[in-house]
Amino acid sequence: MKHTIQISQDQSLFTVITEGDGDAQGIISFLKDIISHPEWQAGKHILLDHRKLQIDQIQLAGIEKVSDYFKTIGPKLGDGKIALVMNRHIDFGIARSWENITRHDVVIRIKVFREMDQALSWLSP
C-alpha cells in the first residue's frame, strides 16, 4: 500500500491519496504521518482518496486495530471532519463498518462517500 499526502494552499485540508492493497498497518502509517506533520493542527479536515485502494482483504481484526488506533489519536485529530472516498462496493462497505465502530468514540466527524464531489462538498465550510 502506498500513500501520498497533499496539503491545501490554506493548510485547512490534508488529502491522503492511497493505492494498492490496503492493510491495517498501512492505514495506521498514513494516520501517523498526518498527526506528525509539521503543518497538522487538531481540527483540520482530512480527505482520504481511497479510490485506488483495495481493502477487501482486511479482516475484522484489522478493522478493529485501525479503529482502536484512531480512537487513541482522537484528541490529536480534534473536531474537524474526515471524508473517505471509496471506489468499489466492497471497499465502501468495509469503510462504513469502520465508520460505525469508530465514530461514537471520537469528536472528529467521519463520513464515507462513493463520489469525490460529494465528499468535497461535505468538507467545505
DRENKE-739494 format. One record per residue (C-alpha): residue number from 1; residue in one letter; x, y, z. Coordinates in Angstrom, 3 decimals. Each point is the difference from the previous one (the first is absolute). Example, Ala and Ser with C-alpha at 12.3 -4.5 7.8 and 13.67 -1.06 7.14 Angstrom:
% residues 2
<zami><resi>1</resi><resn>a</resn><X>12.300</X><Y>-4.500</Y><Z>7.800</Z></zami>
<zami><resi>2</resi><resn>s</resn><X>1.370</X><Y>3.440</Y><Z>-0.660</Z></zami>
//
This chain:
% residues 125
<zami><resi>1</resi><resn>m</resn><X>0.000</X><Y>0.000</Y><Z>0.000</Z></zami>
<zami><resi>2</resi><resn>k</resn><X>1.320</X><Y>3.407</Y><Z>-0.973</Z></zami>
<zami><resi>3</resi><resn>h</resn><X>-1.148</X><Y>3.423</Y><Z>1.135</Z></zami>
<zami><resi>4</resi><resn>t</resn><X>0.798</X><Y>3.641</Y><Z>-0.666</Z></zami>
<zami><resi>5</resi><resn>i</resn><X>-1.127</X><Y>3.012</Y><Z>1.987</Z></zami>
<zami><resi>6</resi><resn>q</resn><X>-0.963</X><Y>3.315</Y><Z>-1.560</Z></zami>
<zami><resi>7</resi><resn>i</resn><X>-0.859</X><Y>3.147</Y><Z>1.940</Z></zami>
<zami><resi>8</resi><resn>s</resn><X>-2.337</X><Y>2.691</Y><Z>-1.311</Z></zami>
<zami><resi>9</resi><resn>q</resn><X>1.441</X><Y>3.441</Y><Z>-0.575</Z></zami>
<zami><resi>10</resi><resn>d</resn><X>-1.790</X><Y>1.380</Y><Z>3.061</Z></zami>
<zami><resi>11</resi><resn>q</resn><X>1.182</X><Y>-3.082</Y><Z>1.979</Z></zami>
<zami><resi>12</resi><resn>s</resn><X>-3.544</X><Y>-0.804</Y><Z>1.161</Z></zami>
<zami><resi>13</resi><resn>l</resn><X>-0.295</X><Y>-3.306</Y><Z>-1.896</Z></zami>
<zami><resi>14</resi><resn>f</resn><X>2.348</X><Y>-2.962</Y><Z>0.040</Z></zami>
<zami><resi>15</resi><resn>t</resn><X>-0.588</X><Y>-2.380</Y><Z>-2.911</Z></zami>
<zami><resi>16</resi><resn>v</resn><X>1.371</X><Y>-3.533</Y><Z>0.131</Z></zami>
<zami><resi>17</resi><resn>i</resn><X>0.082</X><Y>-1.830</Y><Z>-3.320</Z></zami>
<zami><resi>18</resi><resn>t</resn><X>0.370</X><Y>-3.755</Y><Z>0.351</Z></zami>
<zami><resi>19</resi><resn>e</resn><X>0.419</X><Y>-2.880</Y><Z>-2.409</Z></zami>
<zami><resi>20</resi><resn>g</resn><X>0.587</X><Y>-3.720</Y><Z>-0.019</Z></zami>
<zami><resi>21</resi><resn>d</resn><X>-1.011</X><Y>-2.702</Y><Z>2.441</Z></zami>
<zami><resi>22</resi><resn>g</resn><X>-0.867</X><Y>1.614</Y><Z>3.307</Z></zami>
<zami><resi>23</resi><resn>d</resn><X>0.673</X><Y>-1.434</Y><Z>3.415</Z></zami>
<zami><resi>24</resi><resn>a</resn><X>-0.306</X><Y>1.207</Y><Z>3.585</Z></zami>
<zami><resi>25</resi><resn>q</resn><X>3.708</X><Y>0.846</Y><Z>0.276</Z></zami>
<zami><resi>26</resi><resn>g</resn><X>-0.085</X><Y>2.106</Y><Z>-3.169</Z></zami>
<zami><resi>27</resi><resn>i</resn><X>-3.036</X><Y>1.933</Y><Z>1.191</Z></zami>
<zami><resi>28</resi><resn>i</resn><X>1.535</X><Y>0.606</Y><Z>3.424</Z></zami>
<zami><resi>29</resi><resn>s</resn><X>3.180</X><Y>1.146</Y><Z>-1.759</Z></zami>
<zami><resi>30</resi><resn>f</resn><X>-1.702</X><Y>2.843</Y><Z>-1.879</Z></zami>
<zami><resi>31</resi><resn>l</resn><X>-1.919</X><Y>1.010</Y><Z>3.122</Z></zami>
<zami><resi>32</resi><resn>k</resn><X>3.323</X><Y>0.285</Y><Z>1.832</Z></zami>
<zami><resi>33</resi><resn>d</resn><X>1.388</X><Y>2.055</Y><Z>-2.886</Z></zami>
<zami><resi>34</resi><resn>i</resn><X>-2.939</X><Y>2.414</Y><Z>0.239</Z></zami>
<zami><resi>35</resi><resn>i</resn><X>0.163</X><Y>0.668</Y><Z>3.734</Z></zami>
<zami><resi>36</resi><resn>s</resn><X>3.810</X><Y>0.306</Y><Z>-0.047</Z></zami>
<zami><resi>37</resi><resn>h</resn><X>0.045</X><Y>2.397</Y><Z>-2.960</Z></zami>
<zami><resi>38</resi><resn>p</resn><X>1.344</X><Y>3.452</Y><Z>0.972</Z></zami>
<zami><resi>39</resi><resn>e</resn><X>-3.037</X><Y>1.732</Y><Z>-1.549</Z></zami>
<zami><resi>40</resi><resn>w</resn><X>-2.563</X><Y>-2.193</Y><Z>1.788</Z></zami>
<zami><resi>41</resi><resn>q</resn><X>-2.179</X><Y>1.514</Y><Z>2.712</Z></zami>
<zami><resi>42</resi><resn>a</resn><X>-2.990</X><Y>-1.559</Y><Z>1.703</Z></zami>
<zami><resi>43</resi><resn>g</resn><X>-3.244</X><Y>0.990</Y><Z>-1.685</Z></zami>
<zami><resi>44</resi><resn>k</resn><X>1.195</X><Y>0.006</Y><Z>-3.591</Z></zami>
<zami><resi>45</resi><resn>h</resn><X>-1.872</X><Y>-2.078</Y><Z>-2.569</Z></zami>
<zami><resi>46</resi><resn>i</resn><X>1.241</X><Y>-3.195</Y><Z>-1.671</Z></zami>
<zami><resi>47</resi><resn>l</resn><X>-0.956</X><Y>-1.400</Y><Z>-3.388</Z></zami>
<zami><resi>48</resi><resn>l</resn><X>0.937</X><Y>-3.641</Y><Z>-0.517</Z></zami>
<zami><resi>49</resi><resn>d</resn><X>0.014</X><Y>-0.685</Y><Z>-3.725</Z></zami>
<zami><resi>50</resi><resn>h</resn><X>-0.199</X><Y>-3.787</Y><Z>0.064</Z></zami>
<zami><resi>51</resi><resn>r</resn><X>-1.338</X><Y>-0.388</Y><Z>-3.535</Z></zami>
<zami><resi>52</resi><resn>k</resn><X>3.088</X><Y>-2.025</Y><Z>-1.017</Z></zami>
<zami><resi>53</resi><resn>l</resn><X>0.175</X><Y>-1.974</Y><Z>3.256</Z></zami>
<zami><resi>54</resi><resn>q</resn><X>-1.306</X><Y>-3.519</Y><Z>0.496</Z></zami>
<zami><resi>55</resi><resn>i</resn><X>-0.761</X><Y>-0.906</Y><Z>3.604</Z></zami>
<zami><resi>56</resi><resn>d</resn><X>-2.020</X><Y>-3.175</Y><Z>-0.526</Z></zami>
<zami><resi>57</resi><resn>q</resn><X>2.738</X><Y>-2.139</Y><Z>1.583</Z></zami>
<zami><resi>58</resi><resn>i</resn><X>-0.245</X><Y>1.823</Y><Z>3.327</Z></zami>
<zami><resi>59</resi><resn>q</resn><X>-1.626</X><Y>-2.253</Y><Z>2.571</Z></zami>
<zami><resi>60</resi><resn>l</resn><X>-2.084</X><Y>1.135</Y><Z>2.972</Z></zami>
<zami><resi>61</resi><resn>a</resn><X>3.119</X><Y>-0.008</Y><Z>2.207</Z></zami>
<zami><resi>62</resi><resn>g</resn><X>1.644</X><Y>2.469</Y><Z>-2.394</Z></zami>
<zami><resi>63</resi><resn>i</resn><X>-3.036</X><Y>2.291</Y><Z>-0.005</Z></zami>
<zami><resi>64</resi><resn>e</resn><X>-0.017</X><Y>-0.072</Y><Z>3.802</Z></zami>
<zami><resi>65</resi><resn>k</resn><X>3.755</X><Y>0.694</Y><Z>0.141</Z></zami>
<zami><resi>66</resi><resn>v</resn><X>-0.419</X><Y>3.106</Y><Z>-2.179</Z></zami>
<zami><resi>67</resi><resn>s</resn><X>-3.022</X><Y>1.092</Y><Z>2.041</Z></zami>
<zami><resi>68</resi><resn>d</resn><X>1.863</X><Y>-0.433</Y><Z>3.289</Z></zami>
<zami><resi>69</resi><resn>y</resn><X>2.966</X><Y>2.014</Y><Z>-1.278</Z></zami>
<zami><resi>70</resi><resn>f</resn><X>-2.296</X><Y>2.696</Y><Z>-1.391</Z></zami>
<zami><resi>71</resi><resn>k</resn><X>-1.681</X><Y>0.325</Y><Z>3.394</Z></zami>
<zami><resi>72</resi><resn>t</resn><X>3.381</X><Y>0.439</Y><Z>1.738</Z></zami>
<zami><resi>73</resi><resn>i</resn><X>0.919</X><Y>2.892</Y><Z>-2.314</Z></zami>
<zami><resi>74</resi><resn>g</resn><X>-3.468</X><Y>1.570</Y><Z>0.249</Z></zami>
<zami><resi>75</resi><resn>p</resn><X>1.213</X><Y>2.967</Y><Z>2.089</Z></zami>
<zami><resi>76</resi><resn>k</resn><X>2.735</X><Y>0.718</Y><Z>-2.587</Z></zami>
<zami><resi>77</resi><resn>l</resn><X>-2.593</X><Y>-0.077</Y><Z>-2.789</Z></zami>
<zami><resi>78</resi><resn>g</resn><X>-2.320</X><Y>2.429</Y><Z>1.754</Z></zami>
<zami><resi>79</resi><resn>d</resn><X>-3.457</X><Y>1.046</Y><Z>-1.138</Z></zami>
<zami><resi>80</resi><resn>g</resn><X>0.452</X><Y>0.161</Y><Z>-3.769</Z></zami>
<zami><resi>81</resi><resn>k</resn><X>-1.387</X><Y>-2.335</Y><Z>-2.643</Z></zami>
<zami><resi>82</resi><resn>i</resn><X>1.428</X><Y>-3.042</Y><Z>-1.730</Z></zami>
<zami><resi>83</resi><resn>a</resn><X>-1.476</X><Y>-1.134</Y><Z>-3.316</Z></zami>
<zami><resi>84</resi><resn>l</resn><X>0.863</X><Y>-3.345</Y><Z>-1.576</Z></zami>
<zami><resi>85</resi><resn>v</resn><X>-0.618</X><Y>-0.477</Y><Z>-3.727</Z></zami>
<zami><resi>86</resi><resn>m</resn><X>-0.230</X><Y>-3.624</Y><Z>-1.072</Z></zami>
<zami><resi>87</resi><resn>n</resn><X>-0.338</X><Y>-1.400</Y><Z>-3.509</Z></zami>
<zami><resi>88</resi><resn>r</resn><X>-1.161</X><Y>-3.598</Y><Z>0.307</Z></zami>
<zami><resi>89</resi><resn>h</resn><X>-3.174</X><Y>-1.145</Y><Z>1.761</Z></zami>
<zami><resi>90</resi><resn>i</resn><X>1.865</X><Y>-2.428</Y><Z>2.261</Z></zami>
<zami><resi>91</resi><resn>d</resn><X>2.508</X><Y>2.650</Y><Z>1.095</Z></zami>
<zami><resi>92</resi><resn>f</resn><X>-2.839</X><Y>2.456</Y><Z>0.658</Z></zami>
<zami><resi>93</resi><resn>g</resn><X>-1.701</X><Y>-2.580</Y><Z>2.229</Z></zami>
<zami><resi>94</resi><resn>i</resn><X>3.179</X><Y>-0.719</Y><Z>1.945</Z></zami>
<zami><resi>95</resi><resn>a</resn><X>0.643</X><Y>3.731</Y><Z>0.467</Z></zami>
<zami><resi>96</resi><resn>r</resn><X>-3.585</X><Y>0.487</Y><Z>1.238</Z></zami>
<zami><resi>97</resi><resn>s</resn><X>0.541</X><Y>-2.812</Y><Z>2.512</Z></zami>
<zami><resi>98</resi><resn>w</resn><X>3.102</X><Y>1.815</Y><Z>1.274</Z></zami>
<zami><resi>99</resi><resn>e</resn><X>-1.974</X><Y>3.252</Y><Z>0.170</Z></zami>
<zami><resi>100</resi><resn>n</resn><X>-2.753</X><Y>-1.647</Y><Z>2.036</Z></zami>
<zami><resi>101</resi><resn>i</resn><X>2.331</X><Y>-1.496</Y><Z>2.617</Z></zami>
<zami><resi>102</resi><resn>t</resn><X>2.120</X><Y>3.157</Y><Z>0.285</Z></zami>
<zami><resi>103</resi><resn>r</resn><X>-2.119</X><Y>3.138</Y><Z>-0.310</Z></zami>
<zami><resi>104</resi><resn>h</resn><X>-1.621</X><Y>-0.048</Y><Z>3.440</Z></zami>
<zami><resi>105</resi><resn>d</resn><X>3.370</X><Y>-0.005</Y><Z>1.769</Z></zami>
<zami><resi>106</resi><resn>v</resn><X>1.630</X><Y>2.990</Y><Z>-1.743</Z></zami>
<zami><resi>107</resi><resn>v</resn><X>-0.887</X><Y>3.658</Y><Z>-0.425</Z></zami>
<zami><resi>108</resi><resn>i</resn><X>1.097</X><Y>0.211</Y><Z>-3.643</Z></zami>
<zami><resi>109</resi><resn>r</resn><X>-2.948</X><Y>-0.556</Y><Z>-2.320</Z></zami>
<zami><resi>110</resi><resn>i</resn><X>0.370</X><Y>-2.993</Y><Z>-2.339</Z></zami>
<zami><resi>111</resi><resn>k</resn><X>-1.847</X><Y>-0.653</Y><Z>-3.246</Z></zami>
<zami><resi>112</resi><resn>v</resn><X>0.571</X><Y>-2.462</Y><Z>-2.853</Z></zami>
<zami><resi>113</resi><resn>f</resn><X>-0.815</X><Y>0.952</Y><Z>-3.592</Z></zami>
<zami><resi>114</resi><resn>r</resn><X>-0.041</X><Y>-1.561</Y><Z>-3.463</Z></zami>
<zami><resi>115</resi><resn>e</resn><X>0.387</X><Y>3.335</Y><Z>-1.836</Z></zami>
<zami><resi>116</resi><resn>m</resn><X>2.839</X><Y>2.504</Y><Z>0.413</Z></zami>
<zami><resi>117</resi><resn>d</resn><X>-2.288</X><Y>2.995</Y><Z>-0.664</Z></zami>
<zami><resi>118</resi><resn>q</resn><X>-2.281</X><Y>-0.966</Y><Z>2.877</Z></zami>
<zami><resi>119</resi><resn>a</resn><X>2.949</X><Y>-0.438</Y><Z>2.357</Z></zami>
<zami><resi>120</resi><resn>l</resn><X>1.481</X><Y>3.371</Y><Z>-0.916</Z></zami>
<zami><resi>121</resi><resn>s</resn><X>-3.381</X><Y>1.681</Y><Z>0.417</Z></zami>
<zami><resi>122</resi><resn>w</resn><X>-0.411</X><Y>-1.550</Y><Z>3.456</Z></zami>
<zami><resi>123</resi><resn>l</resn><X>3.490</X><Y>1.147</Y><Z>1.013</Z></zami>
<zami><resi>124</resi><resn>s</resn><X>-0.642</X><Y>3.584</Y><Z>-1.141</Z></zami>
<zami><resi>125</resi><resn>p</resn><X>-0.834</X><Y>2.550</Y><Z>2.700</Z></zami>
//
